[in-house]
């Protein structure tokens, strides 16, 4: 009969009873990061891993901060679409506008940086590696 013990998560302090001991160590029952292909195992009860949009667990590499929320890439896209900023471009000539400082049109704004991340999954994959060393 396998030996069991009680283990507590160091992050959320959830207690897991009757955890089997393998090789002298007991490991917290873990679920994988919900991001496709990500091998990171997470405590399924830790709030710090839950997407503030859908509630699925994502590792820190696959959660993106937006307006104080930790979102997965799918929920980030929804949040960006519903929080589209106003255009604040300044007119410099009859038909010329300066986009500096305009969150909607400036390619350097956080809004556009995150929007590019959600629409260019290949680029996102390079920025946010799937495997954690």
C-alpha positions as CSV (number, residue, x, y, z in Angstrom):
1,X,0.0,0.0,0.0
2,X,1.5,3.4,-1.0
3,X,2.4,5.8,1.7
4,X,0.4,9.1,1.8
5,X,0.8,12.4,3.6
6,X,-0.7,15.9,3.9
7,X,0.9,18.6,1.7
8,X,0.3,22.4,1.7
9,X,0.7,24.7,-1.2
10,X,3.3,27.4,-0.3
11,X,1.5,30.0,-2.3
12,X,-2.2,29.6,-1.5
13,X,-1.9,27.5,1.6
14,X,-4.4,24.9,0.3
15,X,-4.1,21.6,2.2
16,X,-4.1,18.4,0.1
17,X,-4.7,15.3,2.1
18,X,-3.8,11.7,1.2
19,X,-1.1,12.7,-1.3
20,X,1.0,9.7,-2.4
21,X,4.7,9.9,-1.6
22,X,7.0,9.1,-4.5
23,X,10.7,8.8,-4.1
24,X,10.6,10.2,-0.6
25,X,8.7,13.4,-1.7
26,X,5.1,14.3,-1.9
27,X,4.0,16.6,-4.7
28,X,1.0,18.8,-4.8
29,X,-1.6,17.6,-7.3
30,X,-1.1,19.9,-10.3
31,X,-2.8,20.9,-13.4
32,X,-1.1,22.1,-16.6
33,X,-1.1,25.7,-17.8
34,X,-4.2,26.0,-20.0
35,X,-2.1,27.6,-22.8
36,X,-1.8,24.9,-25.6
37,X,1.4,23.0,-25.4
38,X,2.7,24.6,-22.2
39,X,4.3,22.0,-20.0
40,X,4.2,24.1,-16.7
41,X,2.3,22.4,-13.9
42,X,0.4,24.7,-11.5
43,X,-1.5,24.3,-8.2
44,X,-5.1,24.2,-9.4
45,X,-6.3,26.3,-6.4
46,X,-3.8,29.2,-6.6
47,X,-5.7,32.4,-7.5
48,X,-2.4,33.9,-8.8
49,X,-2.6,31.6,-11.8
50,X,-6.2,32.2,-12.7
51,X,-7.1,34.4,-15.7
52,X,-9.2,37.3,-14.5
53,X,-11.4,36.8,-17.6
54,X,-12.1,33.1,-18.1
55,X,-10.8,31.7,-14.9
56,X,-8.5,29.1,-16.5
57,X,-5.1,28.6,-14.9
58,X,-2.1,30.1,-16.8
59,X,1.5,30.2,-15.9
60,X,3.2,33.6,-15.4
61,X,4.6,33.4,-18.9
62,X,1.1,33.2,-20.5
63,X,-0.8,35.7,-18.3
64,X,-0.6,39.3,-19.6
65,X,-1.1,42.4,-17.4
66,X,-3.8,44.8,-18.6
67,X,-5.3,47.6,-16.4
68,X,-4.5,45.7,-13.2
69,X,-5.8,42.4,-14.5
70,X,-3.9,39.2,-15.4
71,X,-5.4,37.9,-18.6
72,X,-4.8,35.1,-21.1
73,X,-4.3,36.2,-24.7
74,X,-7.9,35.4,-25.7
75,X,-9.4,37.5,-22.8
76,X,-6.8,40.2,-23.5
77,X,-8.2,40.6,-27.0
78,X,-11.7,40.9,-25.7
79,X,-10.6,43.5,-23.1
80,X,-8.7,45.5,-25.7
81,X,-11.8,45.6,-28.0
82,X,-14.1,46.7,-25.3
83,X,-11.6,49.4,-24.0
84,X,-10.6,51.0,-27.3
85,X,-9.1,54.4,-26.5
86,X,-10.2,57.7,-28.1
87,X,-8.1,59.2,-30.9
88,X,-6.1,62.1,-29.5
89,X,-3.9,62.8,-32.6
90,X,-3.0,66.5,-33.0
91,X,-3.5,68.2,-36.4
92,X,-0.2,69.5,-37.8
93,X,-1.4,70.6,-41.2
94,X,-4.6,70.4,-43.3
95,X,-4.4,66.7,-43.8
96,X,-1.5,65.7,-41.5
97,X,-1.8,64.4,-38.0
98,X,0.8,63.7,-35.3
99,X,0.1,60.4,-33.6
100,X,2.6,60.8,-30.8
101,X,0.8,60.5,-27.5
102,X,-2.4,59.1,-29.1
103,X,-3.1,55.7,-27.5
104,X,-5.2,54.7,-30.5
105,X,-2.8,55.5,-33.3
106,X,0.7,55.6,-31.9
107,X,2.5,52.3,-32.6
108,X,4.3,52.7,-29.3
109,X,1.3,52.9,-27.1
110,X,0.6,50.1,-24.6
111,X,-2.8,49.6,-26.3
112,X,-1.3,49.0,-29.8
113,X,1.6,46.9,-28.4
114,X,-0.9,44.5,-26.7
115,X,-3.2,44.6,-29.7
116,X,-0.4,43.5,-32.0
117,X,0.4,40.7,-29.5
118,X,-3.1,39.4,-29.7
119,X,-3.3,39.5,-33.5
120,X,0.2,38.2,-34.2
121,X,0.3,34.8,-32.4
122,X,3.6,33.9,-34.0
123,X,5.3,37.0,-32.6
124,X,3.6,36.3,-29.2
125,X,5.2,32.8,-29.2
126,X,8.7,34.3,-29.7
127,X,8.1,36.9,-26.8
128,X,6.5,34.4,-24.5
129,X,8.4,31.1,-24.7
130,X,6.3,27.9,-24.2
131,X,8.9,26.1,-22.2
132,X,10.3,27.3,-18.9
133,X,13.8,26.3,-18.2
